[in-house]
Amino acid sequence: MARNSRWDIDVPFYIEIDVAADDIDRLDHVNNSVYVTYMERAAWAHTLALGLDWDAYIALDAACVVRRHELDYLIAARLGDRLQVATWIGENDGRVSMWRCFQIRRAADGRTIFRARTQYVTVGLSNGRPRRMPAPFVEAYAPVGHR
């Protein structure tokens, strides 16, 4: 494995994605906007693994919506690359806001190619307005520590 083949936390949740032809842009690498799609796929898979599904969101009349993305593109991903898209909760104020972290590695050599943080705020599904996190969100979206 390469020197920077470590995860940023001890045991992150991750999914694997194979870069498809539709992900590639004119520069022959994964288009910048596609990384956000990878992040969303990992975030939803992680949310399901934490025990929250869309039915739970509906029952709680709550959802998490993006307020801010911070993205760092480190190395280009190319057609055919297998990517490990990791995510974890970095911060959660237990009220309205949380930060979800992301790290993407190329599976072949373990090199980190991308890092990001996304701030989410909790809103009511019935009205779209910010609201206090329901207790199941506070519990499920507990932060994990960095190394």
PENORSUL-V712370 format. One record per backbone hydrogen bond with DSSP energy under -0.5 kcal/mol. NH is the residue of the N-H (numbers start at 1). CO is the residue of the C=O. E is the energy in kcal/mol with one decimal. If there is no record, write none. Layout:
nh:NH co:CO e:E
nh:NH co:CO e:E
//
This chain:
nh:2 co:109 e:-1.9
nh:5 co:2 e:-1.4
nh:13 co:87 e:-1.1
nh:15 co:85 e:-1.8
nh:17 co:83 e:-2.6
nh:19 co:17 e:-0.5
nh:19 co:81 e:-3.1
nh:23 co:20 e:-1.6
nh:24 co:21 e:-1.3
nh:25 co:29 e:-2.6
nh:28 co:25 e:-1.9
nh:30 co:77 e:-2.7
nh:31 co:23 e:-2.7
nh:34 co:31 e:-1.4
nh:35 co:31 e:-0.8
nh:35 co:32 e:-0.8
nh:36 co:32 e:-0.6
nh:36 co:33 e:-0.6
nh:37 co:33 e:-1.0
nh:38 co:34 e:-2.3
nh:39 co:35 e:-2.5
nh:40 co:36 e:-2.4
nh:41 co:37 e:-2.3
nh:42 co:38 e:-2.3
nh:43 co:39 e:-2.8
nh:44 co:40 e:-2.4
nh:45 co:41 e:-2.1
nh:46 co:42 e:-2.6
nh:47 co:43 e:-2.6
nh:48 co:44 e:-2.4
nh:49 co:45 e:-2.1
nh:50 co:46 e:-1.8
nh:51 co:48 e:-1.6
nh:52 co:47 e:-2.2
nh:53 co:51 e:-0.5
nh:57 co:53 e:-2.0
nh:58 co:54 e:-2.4
nh:59 co:55 e:-2.6
nh:60 co:56 e:-2.3
nh:61 co:57 e:-0.7
nh:61 co:58 e:-0.9
nh:62 co:57 e:-2.1
nh:63 co:123 e:-2.0
nh:65 co:63 e:-0.5
nh:65 co:121 e:-2.8
nh:67 co:119 e:-3.3
nh:68 co:119 e:-1.4
nh:70 co:117 e:-2.7
nh:72 co:115 e:-3.0
nh:74 co:72 e:-0.7
nh:74 co:113 e:-2.5
nh:75 co:113 e:-1.8
nh:80 co:19 e:-1.6
nh:81 co:78 e:-2.4
nh:83 co:17 e:-3.6
nh:83 co:81 e:-0.5
nh:84 co:105 e:-2.9
nh:85 co:15 e:-2.9
nh:85 co:83 e:-0.6
nh:86 co:84 e:-0.8
nh:86 co:103 e:-3.0
nh:87 co:13 e:-2.4
nh:88 co:101 e:-1.6
nh:90 co:88 e:-0.6
nh:90 co:99 e:-2.3
nh:91 co:99 e:-1.6
nh:93 co:97 e:-2.4
nh:98 co:120 e:-2.1
nh:99 co:91 e:-2.4
nh:100 co:118 e:-2.9
nh:101 co:88 e:-3.2
nh:102 co:116 e:-2.6
nh:103 co:86 e:-1.7
nh:104 co:114 e:-2.7
nh:105 co:84 e:-2.3
nh:106 co:111 e:-2.6
nh:107 co:82 e:-2.9
nh:107 co:105 e:-0.6
nh:109 co:106 e:-0.7
nh:110 co:106 e:-2.5
nh:112 co:4 e:-0.8
nh:113 co:104 e:-3.1
nh:114 co:104 e:-1.3
nh:115 co:72 e:-2.1
nh:116 co:102 e:-2.0
nh:117 co:70 e:-2.1
nh:118 co:100 e:-2.7
nh:119 co:68 e:-2.7
nh:120 co:98 e:-3.2
nh:120 co:118 e:-0.5
nh:121 co:65 e:-2.4
nh:122 co:96 e:-2.1
nh:123 co:63 e:-2.7
nh:124 co:129 e:-2.5
nh:128 co:124 e:-3.0
nh:131 co:122 e:-2.3
nh:133 co:95 e:-3.9
nh:137 co:134 e:-1.3
nh:138 co:134 e:-1.8
nh:139 co:135 e:-2.5
nh:140 co:136 e:-2.5
nh:141 co:137 e:-2.8
nh:142 co:139 e:-0.9
nh:144 co:89 e:-2.9
nh:147 co:8 e:-1.7
//
